Amino acid sequence: MEGVVTGFNAILDIQILLWISFGVFLGYVVGAMPGLGKGTATAVAIPLTFYISPLASISFLIGIAKGSTAGSAVSAILLNTPGEPSSAPTAFDGYPLSRQGKAQKALKMGLFASVIGDICSTIALIALAEPLARYALLIGPVELTAILLFSLTFIAGLSTKSLLKGLISGCIGILFATIGTETETAVQRFTFEVLELFDGLAIIPVAIGMLATAEMIRQTANRVTIDRNTALIVANSNKNRADRVVTLTEWRACLPSIARGSGLGIVIGILPGLGATVASFLSYGMAQRAAKDPDRFGKGAIEGVAAAESADNAVIPASFVPLFALGIPGNVISAILIGAFLMHGVTPGPLVFQQQPALIYGIYAAMIFASLSLLAIGYFGQSFFARAVQVQLKYIVPVVLFLCSIGAYLQGGGVFGIGVMIVFGILGFMFNKFGYSFVTFLIGFVIGPSFELSLRQALALTNAEVANLADHPIAIAFGVLTIVAAFGIALQRRASERGSSNEAANVAS
């Protein structure tokens, strides 16, 4: 409690509060624009944090992530074009409600569910991160190697349709992480005598290239379809008040879905690799199965909007649990935040609670304030955000690419950083086109140095003998979990493919 009070005192600065509010506002606007998403918004905003305090910087970026996650429901409801994949279930019932003249009702329920899920998840983060960090201090190099291997395998299997492609993506990320000076021997690896590569590739240009630049290339290729959908927006303003507000009856119907979605989002957020998309789809499916009349779903059931949005927004704060407790990024946002932490001289992990307690509790307080700001900004700015989705792509792409170039230039060593951004932008586009996971690539790139160092130390501690692993039961447990997860995911994918083939054969017959 003393730490929480210290954290709230730390953010009681008008500049920090303004940065948090600006981050939520910016994230909400960007989230409302189809296809940009929280990863792109957070990556592009990194350059804005160079000259402000660590607390303001991290709080600003977290505010963007929270705002864009909730804002992506705007385009899903009004355009039937989710701001990101995790908002797809929101469109199932949100768009039919919008077509029925109930857009304001759907937007408000989506916002309320988002805020409730976000606050519940933030409380779970505060309650769980530090206790897990205490146990994390007992984890040595052998255990850490097993945990990182499990996380990478789990993420690889769940972030793409092919486990093999996911593992390949992660291995490519680890390969790029080896570029630069080797830690123990000072040997230059893959530098080709290029001075800028001696320190390795900076994470910010790589992340901006894989996320923002690749997304702009993809959207430019689909600009005709995206602009056509944008042009079809029609403002539905029904004079009936019941179509513009969430009634008490609807609240009673939605509360169970919000509770399930929040709990599910917290659990999935803590587990590395599952992500918001899995949480929102599972929550939507659970709400449909629990409904007395499941046939209403897909035709304008407001419970569907509540279930999807509560789970979607609960994932973000919960995903910071492994980041703060173990220093392991569980998703793209966590990977980007590691770059921001390191940029300000802070290393996420169990020791941060001892070395930077004021910063951590300040971030907690800032996250709660960001949730309240999200409620206020989303509620009073709905009419503005509805207009934000009408911005044509030809105006969005140049602005985003300009901001990307600034970030890559400042953090990547000048013009060389822009070149890195372009190369990884093309690589990210190719990854997306051929079904490889850029999420797993970024996670592999981020954990690559830690994985290599812990593996070297583990081999030294065990004398490279398997029998010595008997002294490390945690490592054995995670090794077994890695094998079980790989086989389980592979069998599930094979069963799903067989089911799809049988269904297609039945349709053909």
N, C-alpha and C positions, 0 to 999 in steps of 0.2 A: 504494500500500500504506500509506503514511503517513496518507492520508486515511481509509482503512478502519479503521486502528487508532484514529485520533481519533474516528471515528464510534462504535466499540464502547465507547470510554471515555466518550463522551457519554451512552450509554444505561445505563451501569452505575450507575444510580440507582434505588433501590427504588420510588420513586413512578412513574418512567417505565415500568419493567418491569410494575408493577401496572396502569397505564393500558393498556399494550399487551395484556396478558393479559385484562383486563376487556373491551377492545374485541373481541378474538377470541371470547371467551365470549358476549358480547352478540350479536355478529353471527351466531354459530352458532345460537343460540336463535331469533333473528328469521328466519334463513334457513330453519330447519326449519318455520316456520309458513307454510302455503301462501299464495303471492301477494304477500307483503310484499317480499322481494327486497333486494338490496344497495343499490340506489339509494334506496329508501325508508328503510332503516335508517341509511344514512350521512347523509341529509338531516335526519332527525329528531334525530340525535345531535349536530348542529352546536352547539346551545345549551350542551351540556355542556363545550365546549372554550373558552368565553369567558375563563375565569380561570386557565387553565393555560398552560404554556410552549408556544411554537410546535412544538418537537420532540415533546413529549408529545401535543399536539393532533393533528398530522398523523399520528403513529404510531398514535394511538387510532383515528382514522377509517379508516386503511388496515387496521388490525386488524379493524375491523367489516366492511369490504369483503371481506377474505380469509375471515373466518369465515362470513359469510352466503353467500358463493359455495359453500363446501364444505357448509354446513349445508342448503342447498336440496336436496341429494341425499336428506336424511332423509325429507322428505314425498314425494319422487318414488318412493323405494323402498317406503316403508310404506303410502302412501296412493294411489299412482299419480296424485298431484297435484303436479306440479313446483313448487318454491318460486318459480321464475321460468322463462321460456321456455328458457333455455340448459340447464336440467336435464331437459328433455323427453326427450332420448335416453337419459338415465340410467334413466328409468322404463320404457323399452322392455324391458329385461332385468332391472332391479332389482326391479320389482314382481312379475314371475313368480317370481323367486328367493324373494321374501318369501312368496308364496303356497305355495311348496314347503317352507316352514319354514327357509329359509336367509337370513333377514333379516340376522342378525348377520354372515354371510359377505359379503353384498352391501354392507352399511354399512362394514365394515372395508376392503374393496377400494376402495370409493369414496373413503374417507378417505385411504388410502395413495396412491392415484393422484392425488388432489387435492394432497397435500403435495409429492409428487415434481414434478408439473407446476408448482406454485407456486415451489418452490426453483429449478428450472431457469430459470424466467422471471425471477426476481429476479436471478440471476447474469447473465442476458442484459442486464437493465436496467443493472446496475453496469458491465458491459463496454461498452455501446453509448451510453449517454446522454451522457457527457462528450465523447467524440470527435465525436458529432454536434453537440454544442453549439459546439465549436470552429469547425466549418464554418458553423454557423448565424450566427456573428458576422459572416460575410461577406455575409449576406443583407440587402439594403436594402429600402426601401418597395415598390419595383416587384416584386421577387421575393416579398416577403411577401404582397402583394395576390394574386398568382397562386396561391401556396400555399394561402391561406385560401379562395379561390374553388374550387380543386380539392378541398380537404377538405370544404367544404360540399356540393358537387355529389356527391361520392363518398358522403358520409353520407346525403344525401337519397335517392340511388338505392337504397341497400342497407338502409335502416332502415324502409322501407315497401314495399308491393306496387306502388305507383305512383310513378314518378320525378317526375311533375308535382306530386303531393300532397306529396312530400318537399321539393321546391324551394319550394312555397308555404309549408310549415311553417317552413323556414329563413328565408325572406324575412319572414314574420310575426315571427319571433324578432328579426331585425335591426331591424325597424320598432319593436318595443317597446324595443329598446336605444337608439333615438334620443331617447327621452323624457328631458327634462331640459335643462340648460344646454349649448349647443353649445360645443365646446372653443375654437375659434379666434375666434369673433365674440361669444361670451357671449349669444347669442340664445336665448330660451326656446322650446322646441319641445314641443308637445302637453302642456303643463303645466296649461292652463286656469286659471291663477292659483292653483293649489293649491300651497301652500308645500312640502309633503312631496315633490312631484314635481320640484322645482328641481334636486335632485341625481340625478335618475333613479330607476329602480326597483332596489331592492336584490336581489341575486341569490338570497339565502337564502329570502325569502318566495315568490319566483317558483318556485324549484326545489321547495320543500316543497309548494306548491300543485299544481304540475304532476305531481309524483310521488306524494307521500304522500296528500294530500287527495283527489286524483282516484282513487287506488287504493282508498281507503276508501269512496268513493261507489260505485265499481264493485262492490266486494265486498259492500257492504250490499245492493245490488240483487240479488246472487246468493247471499244468505246461506243460503237454504234448501238449495241444492245443496251448498254448502261445508260446512255443519253436518252434512248427511246423510253426506257422505264421511268427515268426522271421526269420526262415531259408528260407522263400520264398521271402525275399527281393531281388529285382534285381535292380541294379542301372541303371536308364534310362538316358542316356546322348545323347540326340539328337543333331546333328550338326547344325540343323536349329535354328538360333538365335531367331526367332519369337516364338519358343517353349520354350525358356528359359527366356524370359523377358515379362513384362506386357506392352502391347502396349497402345498407346494413346486412341485408340478406346475402348479397354477393360476398361481403366480407366473411360471413359465417361459412359460406361454401368454399372460400379460397384459403382460409386459415390452415386447414389440415394439409393442403397442397404446399403452402409456404413452409410449414414446419418440416414436412418430409423433404422438400427441396433444399432447405437450409442445412439440415443434418446430412443429407447425401452429399451436398457440395462441400461441406467441411471434411468429410471422410475422404472424398475423391481428391480434394485439394491437397491434403497432407500426403497422399500417396503419389510419388513422383511419376509423371508421364501420362496419367489418365486425362487430365485437363478438363476444361469447362464444357467442351462439346459432349463428352461422355456423360458428364453430370446432368446437363440440361436435357439430353435425350432420355436418360434413365428416369429423371424426375417426371418428365412429361408422360412417359409410359406408365409409371406407377400411379400418377394422378388419373390417367384414363382407366386403368384397371380397377382403381378404387371407386370410381364414379358409379352412381346408380344407373345413369344413362350414358354409357360410353360412346354411343352413336353421335352425341352432341359434339364430341371433340373433332376438330377439323372443320367445323361449321360455325364457330363463334363461341366456344365455351371459354369464359373468362378464367376458369380454373386452370386451363392449359397455359395461359399467359403467366399466371402467378407461379405455377410449378416450374416452368422453364426459367424464368427470370430470377427466382430466388436461388435456384441451384447454380445458375451461371455466375451470379455475383458473389456467392458464398465461396467459390473456388479461389478467388484472388487472394484474400487475406490468409486463408488456410494454407495456400501454397508457400507462404513465407515461413511456415513452421520448420520444414527441413532446411530452408535457407539460413535462418537465424540460429537454429539449434545445431546443424551439422555442417553448414557452409556448402550444401549441395543444392544447386538450382533444380527445381522440379518442373519448370516450364520456361517459356520464352521470356516472360516478364522477369522472373527471378534471375535468369541469365543476364538480362540487360542491367538489372539493378546491381549485380555483382560488379559490372564495369563502373557504375556510378559510385559504389562504395569504395572500390580500389582507387578511383580517381581522386577521392577525398582522403585517402590514406587510412581507410578502415577495411579490415578483412573480416567478412562475415564468417560466423562459426561459433563454437561454444565459448571461446575466450572473449568474445565481444561483450558478453554480459558482465565480465570482470573488468575489462579494459575500457569500455565505453558505455557504462550503464545509463548515464544521462541521455545519451543519443538514442539508445534502444527504447527507453520509456518515453522519450520525446516523440519518437516515431509512432509508438502506440497511441499516445494522445492525439497526434496529428491524424492518424487513421480514423479515430472516432469523430474528430472535427470534420474530416473529409466526408464521412457518411452523412453528417447533419447538413453540410454544405450541398451534398448531392441531392438531398431531399428538397432544400430550398431552391436551388438553381433549376433542378428538373421540373419542379412544380410551377414556378412562376415564369419559366422560360419556354414552356411547351410550344407556344405559337411561333416563337423565334426558331426553335430547333426544327419544327416542321418545315420552315422555309429553308433551313440549311441544307436539306437533302436535295433542293432544287438547283444547287450549284452545278454547272456543267463540268464535265471531266476535263475539258480543255483549259479550264482555269485552275483546277486542282493539281494536275500533274506538274506544271512548271514550278508552282510554289513548293510542293513537296520535294522535288528534285533539288531545288535551290537550297532548302534547309538541310537536305541530306548532304549536299556538297560542303556546306559550312561545317557540319559536324565532322565529316571525314577529314576535312582540311585541318581543323584545329586539333583533333585527337589522333590523327593518323600520320603526322609528320609532313604536313603541307600537301603539295600536289600529289605526292606518292600515295597519301591516304585516299585521295579522290580516285586514283587509279585502282587501288585495292577495292574500293566501294563498287566501281564499275565491273571489275572482274567477278566479284562475288554476287553482284546483281544479276549478271548473265548466268552464273552458276546456279543461283537460287531459282531463276526462271526455268532452267533446264531440269532442276530437281523437281519442281512442281509439275512440269510437263510430262515427265516420265515416271511419276509416282514415288519419288524418293522424298524422304522427310527432312525438310530444312530444320524442323524443331530438333530432331535427333542430332543433326549435324552441329547445331549451335551448342547443344548440351555436351556433345563429345568434345567440341572445341574448348568449351569453358573448363570442363573437368580434366582435359588432357594432361596439363602439367601436374595436377594433383595425383592423377591416376598413375602417371609414369613414376613420380617420386615415391609414392606409397608402395608401388610394385617393386621398385628397386630395394627399398627398405625392408619390405616383407621377405624378399628373396634372401637378403642378408641375415635377417633374424631367424629364419627357418632353415638356413643353409641349403635352400632349394630342395628340401626333402619333404615329401608329402606327409610322412609320419609325424613330423613336428607340428602339423596343424592340429593335432589332438590337444595341444595346449591353448588352442584358440577356438572355443566352441561357438562363439558368435560368428566367426568367419565361416565355420562349417555350416552353420544354420543358413547364412545368406548364400553360400554356394549351392546348397540344396534348393533353396527358394529360387535361385537363378535358373537351375535346370528344370524345376517344376514349372516355372513361369514360361520358359521357352517352349517346352512340350505342350503345356496347356494352351498357350496362344496358337501354336501351330495346329493342334487338333481342332480347336474352335474354328479357326479359319477354314480348315479343310471341310468340316461339317457344314459351315455356312455356304461354301462353294457348292457342295453337293446338294444342299437344299435349294439353292438358286437354280442349279441345273435341272433338278427334278421339277421345279415350278415352271421353268421355261418349257420343258418337255410336255408338261400337262397342258399348258396354254397352246402349244403348237398342235397337240393332238385334238 
